[in-house]
Amino acid sequence: MSMSSNMPSTRSYLSRLVRQRSLFIGAAIAVIVALGAVAWYLFRPERAFVNQTVNERFPMSAARSPVPAETGAKVLASGMFHKVAKETKGTATVYQLASGKEVLRLTGFETANGPDLHVYLVAARDALDTDTVKQVDHVELGLLKGNIGDQNYDIPEGTDLSKYQAVSIWCNRFSVNFGTAPLATK
């Protein structure tokens, strides 16, 4: 008789154990999925394989011509990109448009793609490493529009180009300088 009285409690105990195990497994799966989503967001692995190409025309001036020489634009400074953390190439040129507005134009530009890339003017003659960009003042011109192609970035009014003498392609997510173009004034 004592055996039959123990049966319901044993079944109850096993049932509770199965429920607890199921809850534990469900929670573990939820944590793994959440960690995977966070890792994907931080590292954006698809960016290592997917290029973003842009081909913007030169900003129009009153002449409405897409060619810099025909717009009355004046070259203020220019330089070639060099590799810092990632292979980066092309030319960075600062133009003053006929309107007086200053624009940075990247031509023949190419770098590795990455998460959260920005274009900076940095207060240094050159940035041969990441620490230089971290230690000096900078002006952010915006998110990199594409890792390949010609593109334009407005320079904020009043930016002192005698102070900001280099362009950096900066990865905000990992605080890494992909490449730099030291600017020589014309």
MOTA-V694423 format. One record per pair of residues at least 12 apart in sequence whose C-alpha atoms are under 7 Angstrom apart, sorted by the first residue. I is the first residue (numbers start at 1). J is the second residue. D is the distance in whole Angstrom. If there is no record, write none. Layout:
<<I,J,D> <I,J,D>>
This chain:
<<43,115,7> <44,115,6> <47,113,6> <47,114,5> <47,115,7> <48,113,6> <48,114,6> <51,113,6> <51,147,6> <52,146,5> <52,147,6> <52,148,6> <53,146,5> <53,147,6> <53,148,5> <53,149,6> <54,145,7> <54,146,6> <54,148,6> <54,149,5> <54,150,6> <54,151,7> <55,149,5> <55,150,5> <55,151,6> <56,150,6> <56,151,5> <56,152,7> <61,97,7> <61,98,6> <61,99,7> <72,97,7> <72,98,5> <73,95,6> <73,96,5> <73,97,4> <73,98,6> <74,95,5> <74,96,5> <74,97,6> <75,94,6> <75,95,5> <75,96,6> <75,186,7> <76,94,5> <76,95,6> <76,96,7> <76,185,6> <76,186,5> <77,93,6> <77,94,5> <77,183,6> <77,184,5> <77,185,4> <77,186,5> <78,92,5> <78,93,4> <78,94,6> <78,183,5> <78,184,5> <78,185,7> <79,91,6> <79,92,5> <79,93,7> <79,181,5> <79,182,5> <79,183,5> <79,184,6> <80,92,6> <80,181,5> <80,182,7> <81,179,6> <81,180,5> <81,181,4> <82,179,6> <82,180,6> <82,181,6> <83,178,7> <83,179,5> <83,180,7> <84,128,6> <84,129,6> <84,177,6> <84,178,5> <84,179,5> <84,180,7> <85,177,6> <85,178,5> <85,179,7> <86,111,7> <86,112,6> <86,178,5> <86,179,6> <87,111,6> <87,112,7> <87,179,7> <88,110,6> <88,111,4> <88,178,7> <88,179,5> <89,109,6> <89,110,5> <89,111,7> <90,106,7> <90,107,6> <90,108,5> <90,109,4> <90,110,6> <91,106,6> <91,107,5> <91,108,6> <91,109,6> <92,104,7> <92,105,6> <92,106,5> <92,107,7> <92,181,6> <93,105,5> <93,106,7> <102,154,6> <102,155,5> <103,152,7> <103,153,6> <103,154,5> <103,155,5> <104,152,6> <104,153,5> <104,154,6> <104,155,7> <105,151,6> <105,152,4> <105,153,6> <106,150,5> <106,151,5> <106,152,6> <107,149,7> <107,150,4> <107,151,7> <108,149,6> <108,150,6> <109,148,6> <109,149,5> <109,150,6> <110,147,6> <110,148,4> <110,149,6> <111,147,5> <111,148,7> <112,147,6> <113,147,5> <115,171,7> <115,173,7> <116,171,6> <116,172,6> <116,173,6> <117,143,6> <117,144,5> <117,169,7> <117,170,5> <117,171,4> <117,172,6> <118,142,6> <118,143,4> <118,144,5> <118,169,6> <118,170,5> <118,171,6> <119,140,6> <119,141,5> <119,142,6> <119,143,6> <119,144,6> <119,167,7> <119,168,6> <119,169,5> <119,170,6> <120,138,6> <120,139,6> <120,140,5> <120,141,6> <120,167,6> <120,168,5> <120,169,6> <120,170,7> <121,138,5> <121,139,5> <121,140,6> <121,164,6> <121,166,6> <121,167,5> <121,168,6> <122,136,7> <122,137,6> <122,138,4> <122,139,6> <122,164,5> <122,165,6> <122,166,5> <122,167,6> <122,168,7> <123,136,6> <123,137,5> <123,138,6> <123,163,5> <123,164,4> <123,165,6> <123,166,7> <124,164,6> <124,165,6> <124,166,6> <125,165,5> <125,166,6> <125,182,6> <126,166,6> <126,180,7> <126,182,5> <127,180,6> <129,177,7> <130,176,6> <130,177,5> <141,153,6> <141,154,7> <141,155,6> <165,182,6> <165,183,5> <166,180,7> <166,181,6> <166,182,4> <166,183,5> <167,180,5> <167,181,5> <167,182,6> <168,180,4> <168,181,7>>
